[in-house]
Amino acid sequence: MPNRNVLYLVIAALVVIAGMLGYNLYQANKQPEGLQINVGPDGLKIQNK
């Protein structure tokens, strides 16, 4: 049976990794603030967010 300190270390590492992945997902889905300029096949679109 592995040492309990190693088990606690593995659990803590998994919690930290889950937190980092959650934060990265939050940042990726967050809408940008300010002015957004899109150039596409329909022409130029400017949106104020």
PDBQT receptor file of N, H, CA, C and O in Angstrom, charges set to zero:
ATOM      1  N   MET A   1       0.851  -1.182   0.000  1.00  0.00    +0.000 N 
ATOM      2  CA  MET A   1       0.000   0.000   0.000  1.00  0.00    +0.000 C 
ATOM      3  C   MET A   1       0.897   1.246   0.000  1.00  0.00    +0.000 C 
ATOM      4  O   MET A   1       1.827   1.351   0.799  1.00  0.00    +0.000 OA
ATOM      5  N   PRO A   2       0.605   2.182  -0.903  1.00  0.00    +0.000 N 
ATOM      6  CA  PRO A   2       1.446   3.388  -0.967  1.00  0.00    +0.000 C 
ATOM      7  C   PRO A   2       1.294   4.250   0.283  1.00  0.00    +0.000 C 
ATOM      8  O   PRO A   2       0.315   4.151   1.022  1.00  0.00    +0.000 OA
ATOM      9  N   ASN A   3       2.261   5.066   0.482  1.00  0.00    +0.000 N 
ATOM     10  H   ASN A   3       3.057   5.146  -0.119  1.00  0.00    +0.000 HD
ATOM     11  CA  ASN A   3       2.277   5.976   1.621  1.00  0.00    +0.000 C 
ATOM     12  C   ASN A   3       1.107   6.958   1.501  1.00  0.00    +0.000 C 
ATOM     13  O   ASN A   3       0.774   7.385   0.396  1.00  0.00    +0.000 OA
ATOM     14  N   ARG A   4       0.490   7.312   2.610  1.00  0.00    +0.000 N 
ATOM     15  H   ARG A   4       0.761   6.965   3.507  1.00  0.00    +0.000 HD
ATOM     16  CA  ARG A   4      -0.655   8.232   2.573  1.00  0.00    +0.000 C 
ATOM     17  C   ARG A   4      -0.253   9.618   2.092  1.00  0.00    +0.000 C 
ATOM     18  O   ARG A   4      -1.058  10.301   1.460  1.00  0.00    +0.000 OA
ATOM     19  N   ASN A   5       0.975  10.052   2.376  1.00  0.00    +0.000 N 
ATOM     20  H   ASN A   5       1.630   9.497   2.890  1.00  0.00    +0.000 HD
ATOM     21  CA  ASN A   5       1.416  11.367   1.906  1.00  0.00    +0.000 C 
ATOM     22  C   ASN A   5       1.445  11.425   0.390  1.00  0.00    +0.000 C 
ATOM     23  O   ASN A   5       1.112  12.449  -0.206  1.00  0.00    +0.000 OA
ATOM     24  N   VAL A   6       1.844  10.317  -0.237  1.00  0.00    +0.000 N 
ATOM     25  H   VAL A   6       2.114   9.485   0.247  1.00  0.00    +0.000 HD
ATOM     26  CA  VAL A   6       1.860  10.268  -1.702  1.00  0.00    +0.000 C 
ATOM     27  C   VAL A   6       0.435  10.340  -2.233  1.00  0.00    +0.000 C 
ATOM     28  O   VAL A   6       0.170  11.015  -3.228  1.00  0.00    +0.000 OA
ATOM     29  N   LEU A   7      -0.474   9.648  -1.575  1.00  0.00    +0.000 N 
ATOM     30  H   LEU A   7      -0.259   9.099  -0.768  1.00  0.00    +0.000 HD
ATOM     31  CA  LEU A   7      -1.882   9.678  -1.987  1.00  0.00    +0.000 C 
ATOM     32  C   LEU A   7      -2.454  11.091  -1.874  1.00  0.00    +0.000 C 
ATOM     33  O   LEU A   7      -3.156  11.555  -2.772  1.00  0.00    +0.000 OA
ATOM     34  N   TYR A   8      -2.151  11.772  -0.768  1.00  0.00    +0.000 N 
ATOM     35  H   TYR A   8      -1.581  11.395  -0.038  1.00  0.00    +0.000 HD
ATOM     36  CA  TYR A   8      -2.616  13.154  -0.601  1.00  0.00    +0.000 C 
ATOM     37  C   TYR A   8      -2.005  14.070  -1.655  1.00  0.00    +0.000 C 
ATOM     38  O   TYR A   8      -2.669  14.983  -2.145  1.00  0.00    +0.000 OA
ATOM     39  N   LEU A   9      -0.761  13.834  -1.999  1.00  0.00    +0.000 N 
ATOM     40  H   LEU A   9      -0.222  13.092  -1.600  1.00  0.00    +0.000 HD
ATOM     41  CA  LEU A   9      -0.102  14.642  -3.026  1.00  0.00    +0.000 C 
ATOM     42  C   LEU A   9      -0.760  14.449  -4.380  1.00  0.00    +0.000 C 
ATOM     43  O   LEU A   9      -0.959  15.415  -5.117  1.00  0.00    +0.000 OA
ATOM     44  N   VAL A  10      -1.102  13.210  -4.716  1.00  0.00    +0.000 N 
ATOM     45  H   VAL A  10      -0.940  12.425  -4.118  1.00  0.00    +0.000 HD
ATOM     46  CA  VAL A  10      -1.772  12.926  -5.995  1.00  0.00    +0.000 C 
ATOM     47  C   VAL A  10      -3.147  13.576  -6.029  1.00  0.00    +0.000 C 
ATOM     48  O   VAL A  10      -3.530  14.152  -7.047  1.00  0.00    +0.000 OA
ATOM     49  N   ILE A  11      -3.889  13.494  -4.943  1.00  0.00    +0.000 N 
ATOM     50  H   ILE A  11      -3.578  13.026  -4.116  1.00  0.00    +0.000 HD
ATOM     51  CA  ILE A  11      -5.220  14.112  -4.887  1.00  0.00    +0.000 C 
ATOM     52  C   ILE A  11      -5.110  15.626  -5.011  1.00  0.00    +0.000 C 
ATOM     53  O   ILE A  11      -5.900  16.239  -5.730  1.00  0.00    +0.000 OA
ATOM     54  N   ALA A  12      -4.156  16.238  -4.333  1.00  0.00    +0.000 N 
ATOM     55  H   ALA A  12      -3.514  15.740  -3.750  1.00  0.00    +0.000 HD
ATOM     56  CA  ALA A  12      -3.962  17.688  -4.423  1.00  0.00    +0.000 C 
ATOM     57  C   ALA A  12      -3.585  18.096  -5.842  1.00  0.00    +0.000 C 
ATOM     58  O   ALA A  12      -4.063  19.115  -6.341  1.00  0.00    +0.000 OA
ATOM     59  N   ALA A  13      -2.735  17.312  -6.493  1.00  0.00    +0.000 N 
ATOM     60  H   ALA A  13      -2.347  16.485  -6.087  1.00  0.00    +0.000 HD
ATOM     61  CA  ALA A  13      -2.344  17.624  -7.870  1.00  0.00    +0.000 C 
ATOM     62  C   ALA A  13      -3.548  17.545  -8.800  1.00  0.00    +0.000 C 
ATOM     63  O   ALA A  13      -3.700  18.386  -9.685  1.00  0.00    +0.000 OA
ATOM     64  N   LEU A  14      -4.406  16.546  -8.611  1.00  0.00    +0.000 N 
ATOM     65  H   LEU A  14      -4.283  15.862  -7.892  1.00  0.00    +0.000 HD
ATOM     66  CA  LEU A  14      -5.604  16.431  -9.444  1.00  0.00    +0.000 C 
ATOM     67  C   LEU A  14      -6.562  17.600  -9.221  1.00  0.00    +0.000 C 
ATOM     68  O   LEU A  14      -7.189  18.072 -10.170  1.00  0.00    +0.000 OA
ATOM     69  N   VAL A  15      -6.681  18.068  -7.985  1.00  0.00    +0.000 N 
ATOM     70  H   VAL A  15      -6.172  17.685  -7.215  1.00  0.00    +0.000 HD
ATOM     71  CA  VAL A  15      -7.538  19.221  -7.700  1.00  0.00    +0.000 C 
ATOM     72  C   VAL A  15      -6.990  20.474  -8.374  1.00  0.00    +0.000 C 
ATOM     73  O   VAL A  15      -7.752  21.262  -8.935  1.00  0.00    +0.000 OA
ATOM     74  N   VAL A  16      -5.676  20.660  -8.323  1.00  0.00    +0.000 N 
ATOM     75  H   VAL A  16      -5.057  20.020  -7.868  1.00  0.00    +0.000 HD
ATOM     76  CA  VAL A  16      -5.056  21.830  -8.957  1.00  0.00    +0.000 C 
ATOM     77  C   VAL A  16      -5.243  21.769 -10.467  1.00  0.00    +0.000 C 
ATOM     78  O   VAL A  16      -5.560  22.784 -11.088  1.00  0.00    +0.000 OA
ATOM     79  N   ILE A  17      -5.055  20.607 -11.064  1.00  0.00    +0.000 N 
ATOM     80  H   ILE A  17      -4.797  19.782 -10.560  1.00  0.00    +0.000 HD
ATOM     81  CA  ILE A  17      -5.223  20.461 -12.511  1.00  0.00    +0.000 C 
ATOM     82  C   ILE A  17      -6.669  20.725 -12.911  1.00  0.00    +0.000 C 
ATOM     83  O   ILE A  17      -6.918  21.396 -13.912  1.00  0.00    +0.000 OA
ATOM     84  N   ALA A  18      -7.624  20.208 -12.144  1.00  0.00    +0.000 N 
ATOM     85  H   ALA A  18      -7.422  19.662 -11.331  1.00  0.00    +0.000 HD
ATOM     86  CA  ALA A  18      -9.038  20.456 -12.441  1.00  0.00    +0.000 C 
ATOM     87  C   ALA A  18      -9.359  21.942 -12.342  1.00  0.00    +0.000 C 
ATOM     88  O   ALA A  18     -10.117  22.463 -13.160  1.00  0.00    +0.000 OA
ATOM     89  N   GLY A  19      -8.798  22.628 -11.358  1.00  0.00    +0.000 N 
ATOM     90  H   GLY A  19      -8.183  22.205 -10.693  1.00  0.00    +0.000 HD
ATOM     91  CA  GLY A  19      -9.019  24.065 -11.227  1.00  0.00    +0.000 C 
ATOM     92  C   GLY A  19      -8.442  24.844 -12.397  1.00  0.00    +0.000 C 
ATOM     93  O   GLY A  19      -9.065  25.781 -12.897  1.00  0.00    +0.000 OA
ATOM     94  N   MET A  20      -7.253  24.455 -12.829  1.00  0.00    +0.000 N 
ATOM     95  H   MET A  20      -6.747  23.695 -12.423  1.00  0.00    +0.000 HD
ATOM     96  CA  MET A  20      -6.631  25.143 -13.967  1.00  0.00    +0.000 C 
ATOM     97  C   MET A  20      -7.436  24.915 -15.244  1.00  0.00    +0.000 C 
ATOM     98  O   MET A  20      -7.630  25.850 -16.021  1.00  0.00    +0.000 OA
ATOM     99  N   LEU A  21      -7.904  23.694 -15.472  1.00  0.00    +0.000 N 
ATOM    100  H   LEU A  21      -7.747  22.935 -14.841  1.00  0.00    +0.000 HD
ATOM    101  CA  LEU A  21      -8.707  23.416 -16.660  1.00  0.00    +0.000 C 
ATOM    102  C   LEU A  21     -10.028  24.175 -16.625  1.00  0.00    +0.000 C 
ATOM    103  O   LEU A  21     -10.480  24.681 -17.652  1.00  0.00    +0.000 OA
ATOM    104  N   GLY A  22     -10.646  24.257 -15.458  1.00  0.00    +0.000 N 
ATOM    105  H   GLY A  22     -10.279  23.846 -14.623  1.00  0.00    +0.000 HD
ATOM    106  CA  GLY A  22     -11.886  25.017 -15.326  1.00  0.00    +0.000 C 
ATOM    107  C   GLY A  22     -11.678  26.497 -15.603  1.00  0.00    +0.000 C 
ATOM    108  O   GLY A  22     -12.506  27.128 -16.260  1.00  0.00    +0.000 OA
ATOM    109  N   TYR A  23     -10.579  27.057 -15.109  1.00  0.00    +0.000 N 
ATOM    110  H   TYR A  23      -9.907  26.545 -14.575  1.00  0.00    +0.000 HD
ATOM    111  CA  TYR A  23     -10.293  28.469 -15.344  1.00  0.00    +0.000 C 
ATOM    112  C   TYR A  23     -10.027  28.726 -16.829  1.00  0.00    +0.000 C 
ATOM    113  O   TYR A  23     -10.500  29.720 -17.381  1.00  0.00    +0.000 OA
ATOM    114  N   ASN A  24      -9.275  27.838 -17.472  1.00  0.00    +0.000 N 
ATOM    115  H   ASN A  24      -8.891  27.031 -17.024  1.00  0.00    +0.000 HD
ATOM    116  CA  ASN A  24      -9.010  27.998 -18.900  1.00  0.00    +0.000 C 
ATOM    117  C   ASN A  24     -10.295  27.904 -19.713  1.00  0.00    +0.000 C 
ATOM    118  O   ASN A  24     -10.463  28.641 -20.685  1.00  0.00    +0.000 OA
ATOM    119  N   LEU A  25     -11.197  27.019 -19.336  1.00  0.00    +0.000 N 
ATOM    120  H   LEU A  25     -11.062  26.420 -18.547  1.00  0.00    +0.000 HD
ATOM    121  CA  LEU A  25     -12.482  26.907 -20.023  1.00  0.00    +0.000 C 
ATOM    122  C   LEU A  25     -13.307  28.165 -19.831  1.00  0.00    +0.000 C 
ATOM    123  O   LEU A  25     -13.961  28.624 -20.768  1.00  0.00    +0.000 OA
ATOM    124  N   TYR A  26     -13.286  28.729 -18.633  1.00  0.00    +0.000 N 
ATOM    125  H   TYR A  26     -12.754  28.356 -17.872  1.00  0.00    +0.000 HD
ATOM    126  CA  TYR A  26     -13.998  29.977 -18.356  1.00  0.00    +0.000 C 
ATOM    127  C   TYR A  26     -13.451  31.113 -19.221  1.00  0.00    +0.000 C 
ATOM    128  O   TYR A  26     -14.221  31.876 -19.805  1.00  0.00    +0.000 OA
ATOM    129  N   GLN A  27     -12.134  31.225 -19.302  1.00  0.00    +0.000 N 
ATOM    130  H   GLN A  27     -11.508  30.605 -18.827  1.00  0.00    +0.000 HD
ATOM    131  CA  GLN A  27     -11.528  32.291 -20.099  1.00  0.00    +0.000 C 
ATOM    132  C   GLN A  27     -11.835  32.126 -21.577  1.00  0.00    +0.000 C 
ATOM    133  O   GLN A  27     -12.027  33.118 -22.280  1.00  0.00    +0.000 OA
ATOM    134  N   ALA A  28     -11.886  30.893 -22.062  1.00  0.00    +0.000 N 
ATOM    135  H   ALA A  28     -11.731  30.087 -21.492  1.00  0.00    +0.000 HD
ATOM    136  CA  ALA A  28     -12.158  30.645 -23.480  1.00  0.00    +0.000 C 
ATOM    137  C   ALA A  28     -13.599  31.002 -23.835  1.00  0.00    +0.000 C 
ATOM    138  O   ALA A  28     -13.863  31.433 -24.957  1.00  0.00    +0.000 OA
ATOM    139  N   ASN A  29     -14.537  30.831 -22.902  1.00  0.00    +0.000 N 
ATOM    140  H   ASN A  29     -14.323  30.480 -21.991  1.00  0.00    +0.000 HD
ATOM    141  CA  ASN A  29     -15.949  31.085 -23.190  1.00  0.00    +0.000 C 
ATOM    142  C   ASN A  29     -16.384  32.502 -22.834  1.00  0.00    +0.000 C 
ATOM    143  O   ASN A  29     -17.506  32.893 -23.155  1.00  0.00    +0.000 OA
ATOM    144  N   LYS A  30     -15.534  33.271 -22.187  1.00  0.00    +0.000 N 
ATOM    145  H   LYS A  30     -14.623  32.953 -21.926  1.00  0.00    +0.000 HD
ATOM    146  CA  LYS A  30     -15.882  34.631 -21.780  1.00  0.00    +0.000 C 
ATOM    147  C   LYS A  30     -15.952  35.530 -23.015  1.00  0.00    +0.000 C 
ATOM    148  O   LYS A  30     -15.069  35.492 -23.873  1.00  0.00    +0.000 OA
ATOM    149  N   GLN A  31     -16.981  36.315 -23.093  1.00  0.00    +0.000 N 
ATOM    150  H   GLN A  31     -17.697  36.346 -22.396  1.00  0.00    +0.000 HD
ATOM    151  CA  GLN A  31     -17.154  37.230 -24.212  1.00  0.00    +0.000 C 
ATOM    152  C   GLN A  31     -16.178  38.398 -24.079  1.00  0.00    +0.000 C 
ATOM    153  O   GLN A  31     -16.011  38.946 -22.990  1.00  0.00    +0.000 OA
ATOM    154  N   PRO A  32     -15.539  38.777 -25.172  1.00  0.00    +0.000 N 
ATOM    155  CA  PRO A  32     -14.626  39.923 -25.108  1.00  0.00    +0.000 C 
ATOM    156  C   PRO A  32     -15.397  41.229 -24.905  1.00  0.00    +0.000 C 
ATOM    157  O   PRO A  32     -16.520  41.387 -25.385  1.00  0.00    +0.000 OA
ATOM    158  N   GLU A  33     -14.777  42.145 -24.194  1.00  0.00    +0.000 N 
ATOM    159  H   GLU A  33     -13.865  42.017 -23.804  1.00  0.00    +0.000 HD
ATOM    160  CA  GLU A  33     -15.387  43.452 -23.963  1.00  0.00    +0.000 C 
ATOM    161  C   GLU A  33     -14.761  44.469 -24.903  1.00  0.00    +0.000 C 
ATOM    162  O   GLU A  33     -13.601  44.340 -25.296  1.00  0.00    +0.000 OA
ATOM    163  N   GLY A  34     -15.538  45.473 -25.255  1.00  0.00    +0.000 N 
ATOM    164  H   GLY A  34     -16.480  45.578 -24.935  1.00  0.00    +0.000 HD
ATOM    165  CA  GLY A  34     -15.012  46.537 -26.093  1.00  0.00    +0.000 C 
ATOM    166  C   GLY A  34     -15.560  46.471 -27.504  1.00  0.00    +0.000 C 
ATOM    167  O   GLY A  34     -16.699  46.060 -27.724  1.00  0.00    +0.000 OA
ATOM    168  N   LEU A  35     -14.749  46.874 -28.444  1.00  0.00    +0.000 N 
ATOM    169  H   LEU A  35     -13.823  47.208 -28.265  1.00  0.00    +0.000 HD
ATOM    170  CA  LEU A  35     -15.135  46.963 -29.843  1.00  0.00    +0.000 C 
ATOM    171  C   LEU A  35     -14.684  45.716 -30.582  1.00  0.00    +0.000 C 
ATOM    172  O   LEU A  35     -13.541  45.280 -30.445  1.00  0.00    +0.000 OA
ATOM    173  N   GLN A  36     -15.596  45.142 -31.372  1.00  0.00    +0.000 N 
ATOM    174  H   GLN A  36     -16.524  45.496 -31.483  1.00  0.00    +0.000 HD
ATOM    175  CA  GLN A  36     -15.271  43.959 -32.152  1.00  0.00    +0.000 C 
ATOM    176  C   GLN A  36     -15.479  44.280 -33.627  1.00  0.00    +0.000 C 
ATOM    177  O   GLN A  36     -16.542  44.760 -34.021  1.00  0.00    +0.000 OA
ATOM    178  N   ILE A  37     -14.453  44.011 -34.442  1.00  0.00    +0.000 N 
ATOM    179  H   ILE A  37     -13.590  43.622 -34.122  1.00  0.00    +0.000 HD
ATOM    180  CA  ILE A  37     -14.513  44.265 -35.876  1.00  0.00    +0.000 C 
ATOM    181  C   ILE A  37     -14.348  42.938 -36.600  1.00  0.00    +0.000 C 
ATOM    182  O   ILE A  37     -13.350  42.242 -36.413  1.00  0.00    +0.000 OA
ATOM    183  N   ASN A  38     -15.334  42.586 -37.431  1.00  0.00    +0.000 N 
ATOM    184  H   ASN A  38     -16.145  43.151 -37.582  1.00  0.00    +0.000 HD
ATOM    185  CA  ASN A  38     -15.309  41.343 -38.192  1.00  0.00    +0.000 C 
ATOM    186  C   ASN A  38     -15.333  41.660 -39.674  1.00  0.00    +0.000 C 
ATOM    187  O   ASN A  38     -16.142  42.466 -40.134  1.00  0.00    +0.000 OA
ATOM    188  N   VAL A  39     -14.442  41.022 -40.420  1.00  0.00    +0.000 N 
ATOM    189  H   VAL A  39     -13.785  40.367 -40.047  1.00  0.00    +0.000 HD
ATOM    190  CA  VAL A  39     -14.422  41.155 -41.876  1.00  0.00    +0.000 C 
ATOM    191  C   VAL A  39     -14.703  39.772 -42.442  1.00  0.00    +0.000 C 
ATOM    192  O   VAL A  39     -13.968  38.823 -42.169  1.00  0.00    +0.000 OA
ATOM    193  N   GLY A  40     -15.755  39.658 -43.221  1.00  0.00    +0.000 N 
ATOM    194  H   GLY A  40     -16.352  40.429 -43.443  1.00  0.00    +0.000 HD
ATOM    195  CA  GLY A  40     -16.135  38.369 -43.783  1.00  0.00    +0.000 C 
ATOM    196  C   GLY A  40     -16.760  38.525 -45.154  1.00  0.00    +0.000 C 
ATOM    197  O   GLY A  40     -16.704  39.600 -45.751  1.00  0.00    +0.000 OA
ATOM    198  N   PRO A  41     -17.348  37.469 -45.644  1.00  0.00    +0.000 N 
ATOM    199  CA  PRO A  41     -17.955  37.515 -46.978  1.00  0.00    +0.000 C 
ATOM    200  C   PRO A  41     -19.135  38.483 -47.062  1.00  0.00    +0.000 C 
ATOM    201  O   PRO A  41     -19.477  38.945 -48.150  1.00  0.00    +0.000 OA
ATOM    202  N   ASP A  42     -19.757  38.791 -45.927  1.00  0.00    +0.000 N 
ATOM    203  H   ASP A  42     -19.480  38.416 -45.043  1.00  0.00    +0.000 HD
ATOM    204  CA  ASP A  42     -20.887  39.728 -45.921  1.00  0.00    +0.000 C 
ATOM    205  C   ASP A  42     -20.439  41.175 -45.793  1.00  0.00    +0.000 C 
ATOM    206  O   ASP A  42     -21.269  42.084 -45.801  1.00  0.00    +0.000 OA
ATOM    207  N   GLY A  43     -19.141  41.397 -45.676  1.00  0.00    +0.000 N 
ATOM    208  H   GLY A  43     -18.467  40.658 -45.670  1.00  0.00    +0.000 HD
ATOM    209  CA  GLY A  43     -18.630  42.748 -45.563  1.00  0.00    +0.000 C 
ATOM    210  C   GLY A  43     -18.064  43.011 -44.179  1.00  0.00    +0.000 C 
ATOM    211  O   GLY A  43     -17.713  42.079 -43.455  1.00  0.00    +0.000 OA
ATOM    212  N   LEU A  44     -17.977  44.272 -43.817  1.00  0.00    +0.000 N 
ATOM    213  H   LEU A  44     -18.261  45.029 -44.405  1.00  0.00    +0.000 HD
ATOM    214  CA  LEU A  44     -17.378  44.711 -42.564  1.00  0.00    +0.000 C 
ATOM    215  C   LEU A  44     -18.464  44.880 -41.517  1.00  0.00    +0.000 C 
ATOM    216  O   LEU A  44     -19.472  45.540 -41.773  1.00  0.00    +0.000 OA
ATOM    217  N   LYS A  45     -18.275  44.292 -40.332  1.00  0.00    +0.000 N 
ATOM    218  H   LYS A  45     -17.456  43.756 -40.123  1.00  0.00    +0.000 HD
ATOM    219  CA  LYS A  45     -19.220  44.431 -39.232  1.00  0.00    +0.000 C 
ATOM    220  C   LYS A  45     -18.482  44.971 -38.029  1.00  0.00    +0.000 C 
ATOM    221  O   LYS A  45     -17.433  44.447 -37.653  1.00  0.00    +0.000 OA
ATOM    222  N   ILE A  46     -19.027  46.029 -37.414  1.00  0.00    +0.000 N 
ATOM    223  H   ILE A  46     -19.879  46.454 -37.719  1.00  0.00    +0.000 HD
ATOM    224  CA  ILE A  46     -18.440  46.614 -36.206  1.00  0.00    +0.000 C 
ATOM    225  C   ILE A  46     -19.496  46.550 -35.115  1.00  0.00    +0.000 C 
ATOM    226  O   ILE A  46     -20.607  47.056 -35.275  1.00  0.00    +0.000 OA
ATOM    227  N   GLN A  47     -19.128  45.916 -33.993  1.00  0.00    +0.000 N 
ATOM    228  H   GLN A  47     -18.226  45.506 -33.863  1.00  0.00    +0.000 HD
ATOM    229  CA  GLN A  47     -20.060  45.772 -32.877  1.00  0.00    +0.000 C 
ATOM    230  C   GLN A  47     -19.415  46.333 -31.619  1.00  0.00    +0.000 C 
ATOM    231  O   GLN A  47     -18.234  46.107 -31.356  1.00  0.00    +0.000 OA
ATOM    232  N   ASN A  48     -20.208  47.068 -30.848  1.00  0.00    +0.000 N 
ATOM    233  H   ASN A  48     -21.167  47.252 -31.062  1.00  0.00    +0.000 HD
ATOM    234  CA  ASN A  48     -19.759  47.584 -29.558  1.00  0.00    +0.000 C 
ATOM    235  C   ASN A  48     -20.290  46.660 -28.488  1.00  0.00    +0.000 C 
ATOM    236  O   ASN A  48     -21.503  46.482 -28.373  1.00  0.00    +0.000 OA
ATOM    237  N   LYS A  49     -19.412  46.069 -27.704  1.00  0.00    +0.000 N 
ATOM    238  H   LYS A  49     -18.427  46.214 -27.798  1.00  0.00    +0.000 HD
ATOM    239  CA  LYS A  49     -19.849  45.103 -26.678  1.00  0.00    +0.000 C 
ATOM    240  C   LYS A  49     -19.737  45.712 -25.316  1.00  0.00    +0.000 C 
ATOM    241  O   LYS A  49     -20.057  45.062 -24.321  1.00  0.00    +0.000 OA
TER     242      LYS A  49
